[in-house]
Amino acid sequence: MSPTYAYYPGCSGLGTSAEYDRSTRAVCKTLGIELVDIPDWSCCGSTPAHTVDHALSCALSARNIGQAEKLDVEGIITPCPSCLTNLKTASHRMRNPEFKARVEKLLDEPVENRLPVMSVLQVLFEQVGPRRIADRVTESLSGLRLAPYYGCIMNRPPEIMDFDDCENPIAMDRLMAALGADIAPFPLKVECCGASFGVARKGMVMKLSGKLLDAAEDVRADAMVTACPLCQMNLDLRQKQINAANNARHNMPVFYYTQLIGKALGLGEDSLMLDNLIVRPVGAFRKMEEVRRSAS
């Protein structure tokens, strides 16, 4: 039987990262993973809530955990690392009975806190696996050189996130290699892009994200691939701003890893929404075809 998970899309999944949400759903369906949306899900508090009140921040996520517990599912999964951090932190902190009581008082109802919380990336890597995905590939990405970028919170802190290596994660590398792509040895795969400081500290984003784009070019990547909506937005949407601020000329496509898995599995544009990318991937795909022709 297909595994069934409570799916938490996160606020960005219905807005700025709609292509991530849609490609995630399509890839999971194709690979036999059933997703059931958490009923009446609400914002998890994302990055700012914990700076105000830890109990309130956990209550925002715990409400969604409680809603998921009403479903017949094996666990809770989300594509967004920021949402994942909040959900897993809430679950971790509620192991303390005193703290759990504070959270439940805010919610006016108990939360069992019995379901595991994972990223979609973890499920695809650990429970589907690169080999099974490779067997389903109909359109190899051979000839496409990728720099996998995980961002700074997908695997940190390790005692809470409990997935992959916190300094040198390899899950996305392995999945992309299973699609036939050439994986560049990207040295900044867990460095910060500036995250949510795009408005408050724009200069910080220009510097940190510019450093990442420089590094991707240094390893001769045709494109970057990420699992985080904030990272993707900073590197893709703000790339022209980064170029202007740093006197650079980057033209680096930044994919969600689910878009590339979907492309390799033969899914169509309606599922992948590649046209939503600000930096168009046409040049990267053209180079991919040229590399294939020269190798044949």
Buried (B, 14 or more C-beta within 10 A) or exposed (E): EEBBBBBBBBBBBEEBBBBBBBBBBBBBBBBEBBBEBBEEBEBBBBBEBBEEEBBBBBBBBBBBBBBBBEBEBBBBBBBBBBBBBBBBBBBBBBEEEEBBEBBBEBBEEEBEBEBEBBBBBBBBBEBBBBEEBBEBBEEBBBBBBBBBBBBBBBBBEEEBBBBBEBEEBBBBBBBBBBBBBBBBEBEBBBBBBBBBBBEEBBEBBBBBBBBBBBBBBEBEBBBBBBBBBBBBBBBBBBBEBBBEBBEBEBBBBBBBBBBBBBBBBEBEEEBBBBEBBBBEBEBBBEBBEEBBEEEE
